Amino acid sequence: MDVLDAIKTRTTTQFFDREKSLSDAEIKELAEFALEAPSSFNLQQTRLIAVTDPQAKERLKAAAWNQPKVADAAATFIILGDLGALDKHPELIERAMRQGVVPEPVGAKMIKGARDYYSVGRQRIHEEAIRSASLAAMNLMLAAHAKGYGCGPMIGFEADKVKAEFNIPDRYVVVLLIAVGYALPGNPARKPRLTVDEALSFNTCGSF
Ligand SMILES: Cc1cc2nc3c(=O)[nH]c(=O)nc-3n(C[C@H](O)[C@H](O)[C@H](O)COP(=O)(O)O)c2cc1C
């Protein structure tokens, strides 16, 4: 399936086959696709916890409004945004410079640029962590769909409970949960979208 088909045919899976699992290799492959996403200044804030153990999935479900798919899916990913990503940024940029992918003056500018941009405070750091991790989450869902799995994003969870249950330090914001596994027959049909004319304008903000 190419990416255009994946975009057009992905839907949120509600009902998963509890009997079918994903191997660690399959889960790692999905995480790799997630990590290919862009991030501001290449900060790469996204972190993932793959919850596959049946008891752990039940604990996650309890922190996620008891949504059945959290435990029914083969794996539910906890998508995190690293609020402390600036600490690792110089190392990441230096890695790219060593590989010759980023010229040294550009790399130095990126490191300083990120530091300056984020010096205004925690809200911006928080927003950018969510923004970047959300793009990674979409990559993960498109990859999952393209590989024939069902998947479903969730904001229906209590972040404090998720953090407590899975030993997640305050350095991380819980961005989304994504259930991934094998879809059962009878899942909801694809919902209609706004038309382009309802949602796109050219050169100025339309009367949406
Ligand atoms: C940020 C976000 C949070 C969502 N949270 C939930 C959720 O907690 N539970 C759920 O069943 N669906 C959740 N959804 C799925 C949406 O309901 C779904 O994407 C939307 O209805 C469009 O349907 P589709 O994904 O099948 O195209 C969420 C989607 C997004 C993007």
The ligand as a Tripos MOL2 file, in Angstrom:
@<TRIPOS>MOLECULE
LIG
   31    33     1     0     0
SMALL
NO_CHARGES

@<TRIPOS>ATOM
      1 C1         -5.9730   13.3230   19.3000 C.3       1 LIG1
      2 C2         -7.0040   12.2440   19.1400 C.ar      1 LIG1
      3 C3         -7.5590   11.6450   20.2460 C.ar      1 LIG1
      4 C4         -8.4980   10.6200   20.1180 C.ar      1 LIG1
      5 N1         -8.9580    9.9780   21.2380 N.ar      1 LIG1
      6 C5         -9.7870    8.9300   21.1050 C.ar      1 LIG1
      7 C6        -10.1790    8.1780   22.2450 C.ar      1 LIG1
      8 O1         -9.7600    8.4180   23.3770 O.2       1 LIG1
      9 N2        -11.0320    7.1350   22.0520 N.ar      1 LIG1
     10 C7        -11.4910    6.7880   20.8190 C.ar      1 LIG1
     11 O2        -12.2580    5.8310   20.7200 O.2       1 LIG1
     12 N3        -11.1230    7.4890   19.7170 N.ar      1 LIG1
     13 C8        -10.2790    8.5350   19.8310 C.ar      1 LIG1
     14 N4         -9.8550    9.2050   18.7160 N.ar      1 LIG1
     15 C9        -10.3100    8.7660   17.3960 C.3       1 LIG1
     16 C10       -11.2500    9.7560   16.7490 C.3       1 LIG1
     17 O3        -12.5320    9.6440   17.3200 O.3       1 LIG1
     18 C11       -11.2470    9.4910   15.2430 C.3       1 LIG1
     19 O4         -9.9670    9.7110   14.7400 O.3       1 LIG1
     20 C12       -12.2400   10.3690   14.5040 C.3       1 LIG1
     21 O5        -13.5480   10.1020   14.8920 O.3       1 LIG1
     22 C13       -12.1260   10.1780   13.0020 C.3       1 LIG1
     23 O6        -12.2970    8.8220   12.6670 O.3       1 LIG1
     24 P1        -11.1900    7.9950   11.8620 P.3       1 LIG1
     25 O7         -9.9110    8.0270   12.6570 O.co2     1 LIG1
     26 O8        -11.7600    6.6140   11.7630 O.co2     1 LIG1
     27 O9        -11.0160    8.6290   10.5450 O.co2     1 LIG1
     28 C14        -8.9260   10.2170   18.8280 C.ar      1 LIG1
     29 C15        -8.3680   10.8400   17.7160 C.ar      1 LIG1
     30 C16        -7.4190   11.8280   17.8550 C.ar      1 LIG1
     31 C17        -6.8000   12.4400   16.6320 C.3       1 LIG1
@<TRIPOS>BOND
     1     1     2 1
     2     2     3 ar
     3     2    30 ar
     4     3     4 ar
     5     4     5 ar
     6     4    28 ar
     7     5     6 ar
     8     6     7 ar
     9     6    13 1
    10     7     8 2
    11     7     9 ar
    12     9    10 ar
    13    10    11 2
    14    10    12 ar
    15    12    13 ar
    16    13    14 ar
    17    14    15 1
    18    14    28 ar
    19    15    16 1
    20    16    17 1
    21    16    18 1
    22    18    19 1
    23    18    20 1
    24    20    21 1
    25    20    22 1
    26    22    23 1
    27    23    24 1
    28    24    25 2
    29    24    26 1
    30    24    27 1
    31    28    29 ar
    32    29    30 ar
    33    30    31 1
@<TRIPOS>SUBSTRUCTURE
     1 LIG1         1 GROUP 0 **** ****
